[in-house]
């Protein structure tokens, strides 16, 4: 059993929306008046629906040429091993915006697919900002590597299950996996941050 800690998030000030990032998710280079209105409404709705929460653990790791042993799981991934080279510990975290965004997206999708699409892109930007906040909080004063998530390169998405089980994410955050290893709530992320010796 590993020790799981909670990141203190007293309000939603840890969240922000990067408009350029939203436009990239939408595949547009500029917003026309109609899209801008959808964006403005979507930002308000997303902040209202968001319930940011995050948990993490710190564990010792053993890195070899193409394998990383975390104690509770062993990952064969050259890219992850390269990312964690020189590290003997790592943070593993899970962050979510909560089920409210999923429910709002489902309502929008029934009435306005365009609003739903913009809202989803905003949610993706919001959860990235939450991950940045968690990353910065955990990395402060330490020499850390860039965060790395399941599905990056050859880091198999199936390890999502190992991480969620180890963090007790279903009990602590209400996150569960679909049969295709996608998380619900959708705007949820797991990641690993290597800590250099």
C-alpha positions as CSV (number, residue, x, y, z in Angstrom):
1,X,0.0,0.0,0.0
2,X,1.5,3.3,-1.0
3,X,0.9,6.7,0.7
4,X,-1.5,8.9,-1.3
5,X,-1.6,12.6,-0.7
6,X,-4.1,15.3,-1.8
7,X,-3.0,18.5,-3.5
8,X,-4.7,21.4,-1.7
9,X,-7.0,23.3,-4.2
10,X,-9.0,25.8,-2.1
11,X,-10.6,27.4,-5.1
12,X,-10.5,27.5,-9.0
13,X,-7.7,30.0,-9.1
14,X,-5.4,27.1,-10.2
15,X,-7.4,27.0,-13.5
16,X,-6.9,29.1,-16.6
17,X,-7.9,28.8,-20.3
18,X,-5.3,29.3,-23.0
19,X,-7.2,30.6,-26.0
20,X,-4.5,29.7,-28.5
21,X,-4.6,26.1,-27.2
22,X,-8.4,26.0,-27.6
23,X,-8.1,27.2,-31.2
24,X,-5.5,24.5,-31.8
25,X,-7.8,21.8,-30.4
26,X,-10.6,23.2,-32.7
27,X,-8.3,23.3,-35.7
28,X,-8.8,27.0,-36.4
29,X,-6.4,29.9,-36.8
30,X,-8.8,32.6,-35.8
31,X,-12.3,32.9,-34.3
32,X,-15.1,34.5,-36.2
33,X,-17.8,36.3,-34.2
34,X,-20.0,33.2,-33.8
35,X,-17.1,31.1,-32.5
36,X,-16.0,33.9,-30.2
37,X,-19.4,34.0,-28.6
38,X,-19.4,30.2,-28.1
39,X,-15.9,30.5,-26.6
40,X,-17.0,33.2,-24.2
41,X,-20.0,31.3,-23.0
42,X,-18.1,28.1,-22.9
43,X,-15.4,29.5,-20.6
44,X,-18.0,30.7,-18.1
45,X,-19.8,27.4,-18.2
46,X,-16.6,25.4,-17.9
47,X,-15.5,27.3,-14.8
48,X,-18.9,26.9,-13.3
49,X,-18.9,23.1,-13.9
50,X,-15.3,22.4,-12.9
51,X,-14.4,20.8,-9.6
52,X,-10.6,20.6,-9.7
53,X,-9.1,17.9,-7.5
54,X,-5.7,16.1,-7.5
55,X,-3.9,13.3,-5.7
56,X,-0.3,12.1,-5.8
57,X,2.2,9.7,-4.4
58,X,6.0,9.7,-4.3
59,X,7.8,6.4,-5.0
60,X,11.3,5.1,-5.6
61,X,12.0,3.9,-9.1
62,X,14.6,1.8,-10.8
63,X,15.4,2.8,-14.4
64,X,17.1,0.6,-16.9
65,X,17.6,0.9,-20.6
66,X,14.0,0.4,-21.6
67,X,12.2,-0.5,-18.3
68,X,11.1,1.5,-15.3
69,X,10.2,-0.3,-12.0
70,X,7.8,1.7,-9.8
71,X,7.3,-1.0,-7.2
72,X,3.6,-1.4,-7.9
73,X,4.1,-1.6,-11.7
74,X,6.9,-2.3,-14.2
75,X,6.8,-0.4,-17.5
76,X,8.6,-1.3,-20.7
77,X,9.1,1.9,-22.5
78,X,12.2,3.3,-24.0
79,X,10.8,6.9,-24.1
80,X,9.7,6.8,-20.4
81,X,13.1,5.3,-19.4
82,X,14.8,8.1,-21.3
83,X,12.6,10.7,-19.7
84,X,13.4,9.3,-16.2
85,X,17.1,8.7,-16.8
86,X,19.1,10.0,-13.8
87,X,16.1,9.8,-11.5
88,X,15.7,7.4,-8.5
89,X,12.3,8.8,-7.4
90,X,9.1,10.0,-9.1
91,X,5.8,11.7,-8.4
92,X,2.8,10.0,-9.8
93,X,-0.3,12.1,-9.9
94,X,-3.9,12.1,-11.0
95,X,-5.9,15.3,-11.6
96,X,-9.5,15.8,-12.7
97,X,-12.0,18.6,-13.3
98,X,-14.8,16.3,-12.1
99,X,-18.0,14.8,-13.6
100,X,-19.8,18.2,-14.0
101,X,-18.0,19.0,-17.3
102,X,-19.0,15.6,-18.7
103,X,-22.6,16.2,-17.8
104,X,-22.7,19.7,-19.3
105,X,-21.0,18.4,-22.5
106,X,-23.7,15.7,-22.8
107,X,-26.5,18.3,-22.5
108,X,-24.8,20.6,-25.0
109,X,-24.2,17.8,-27.5
110,X,-28.0,17.1,-27.7
111,X,-28.9,20.7,-28.4
112,X,-25.8,22.3,-30.1
113,X,-22.9,20.1,-31.2
114,X,-20.9,23.3,-32.1
115,X,-21.2,24.6,-28.5
116,X,-20.3,21.1,-27.2
117,X,-17.2,21.0,-29.4
118,X,-16.0,24.4,-28.2
119,X,-16.8,23.5,-24.6
120,X,-14.8,20.3,-24.9
121,X,-11.8,22.2,-26.2
122,X,-12.0,24.6,-23.3
123,X,-12.2,21.7,-20.9
124,X,-9.0,20.2,-22.4
125,X,-7.2,23.6,-21.9
126,X,-8.5,23.8,-18.3
127,X,-7.3,20.3,-17.3
128,X,-3.9,21.1,-18.8
129,X,-3.7,24.2,-16.6
130,X,-4.6,22.1,-13.6
131,X,-1.8,19.7,-14.5
132,X,0.6,22.6,-14.8
133,X,-0.4,23.8,-11.4
134,X,0.1,20.3,-9.9
135,X,3.4,19.9,-11.7
136,X,4.7,23.2,-10.4
137,X,3.5,22.5,-6.9
138,X,5.3,19.1,-6.8
139,X,8.4,20.3,-8.6
140,X,9.0,23.4,-6.5
141,X,12.6,23.4,-5.2
142,X,13.4,20.1,-6.9
143,X,15.2,19.1,-10.0
144,X,12.5,17.3,-12.0
145,X,11.9,16.0,-15.5
146,X,8.9,17.0,-17.7
147,X,5.8,15.1,-16.9
148,X,5.0,12.0,-18.9
149,X,1.6,10.4,-19.3
150,X,0.3,7.0,-20.4
151,X,-0.2,7.0,-24.2
152,X,2.9,9.2,-24.8
153,X,5.2,7.4,-27.3
154,X,5.6,3.7,-26.3
155,X,4.2,4.2,-22.7
156,X,1.2,1.8,-23.1
157,X,-2.2,3.3,-22.2
158,X,-3.0,0.1,-20.3
159,X,-0.8,1.3,-17.4
160,X,-3.5,3.8,-16.7
161,X,-5.2,1.1,-14.7
162,X,-2.1,0.4,-12.6
163,X,-1.8,4.1,-11.7
164,X,-5.5,4.6,-10.9
165,X,-5.6,1.4,-8.7
166,X,-2.4,2.4,-6.9
167,X,-3.7,5.9,-6.2
168,X,-7.2,4.6,-5.3
169,X,-8.5,7.2,-7.8
170,X,-12.0,5.7,-8.0
171,X,-12.5,6.0,-4.2
172,X,-10.7,9.3,-3.8
173,X,-11.7,11.2,-7.0
174,X,-14.5,9.1,-8.6
175,X,-12.4,8.2,-11.6
176,X,-12.9,5.0,-13.4
177,X,-11.7,3.4,-16.7
178,X,-13.7,2.4,-19.8
179,X,-12.8,-0.8,-21.6
180,X,-10.6,1.2,-23.9
181,X,-8.7,2.6,-20.9
182,X,-10.2,6.1,-21.2
183,X,-10.9,7.9,-17.9
184,X,-14.3,9.1,-16.7
185,X,-14.6,11.9,-15.9
186,X,-13.1,12.6,-19.4
187,X,-11.2,15.7,-18.3
188,X,-8.8,13.7,-16.1
189,X,-5.1,13.1,-16.4
190,X,-2.5,10.8,-14.9
191,X,1.2,11.7,-15.2
192,X,4.7,10.8,-13.9
193,X,7.3,13.4,-12.9
194,X,10.8,12.1,-12.4
195,X,12.9,13.5,-9.6
196,X,16.6,13.7,-10.3
197,X,19.1,12.4,-7.7
